[in-house]
Amino acid sequence: MKKLLHITGFFALMMLMGFTAADFYSSMTKIDYVEGSRTLKLTTKMNTQHISDAIKINPNTAGFEAEVKKYVNNNFDLFVNGSAKTLTFTGSQVNGESTWVYFEAGGVSQISSLRIKNTILLSTFPRQINIVNVAYKGSQKTMNFQRGKEVNEASF
């Protein structure tokens, strides 16, 4: 009986403290090198509500895709072997809680270093974490970005 009271007391305490769900703020970008076309293909996945809050536009409106494109273009910079690469928007889609954005950078014949500046959602959500996975000629690298560490580099 005493054990039951302790267990019940523990759960009552937890209920008083609240089981509030803490928002998890993250984005994930996958970069794949396509050797035949000498192109880096980028796919970024973000929480739809978070990007909507950042750009201050409803995801169900016609202008959402254009604003997401502009936002990602302004918050993601790519440098290959020290040279800035222009990102070309190739599409996006909203799939419930997730928004997918597709970009590419052409004219990449060889990569010895890849530097990325990723500030996606960092100004809107202080605890935001952005992860970038890079696949290049059988090698896989992972980079993490957050406030105070917006730039990261990988060598191949």
Number of C-alpha atoms within 10 A of each C-alpha: 6 7 8 9 10 11 12 12 12 12 12 12 11 11 11 9 9 9 8 7 6 6 9 11 17 20 23 17 21 17 20 18 23 16 13 7 11 14 17 24 20 22 20 20 20 22 19 18 16 20 24 18 14 17 16 12 17 14 20 10 8 10 11 19 19 12 17 21 18 13 16 21 16 12 14 15 17 19 16 18 15 12 11 14 17 15 19 15 17 13 13 19 12 17 10 10 10 17 22 19 21 20 20 18 19 16 11 16 14 14 16 10 14 18 19 19 16 28 22 26 26 21 12 15 17 11 15 19 22 24 18 20 17 21 16 17 13 6 8 12 14 14 17 15 22 21 17 7 12 18 18 15 15 14 10 12
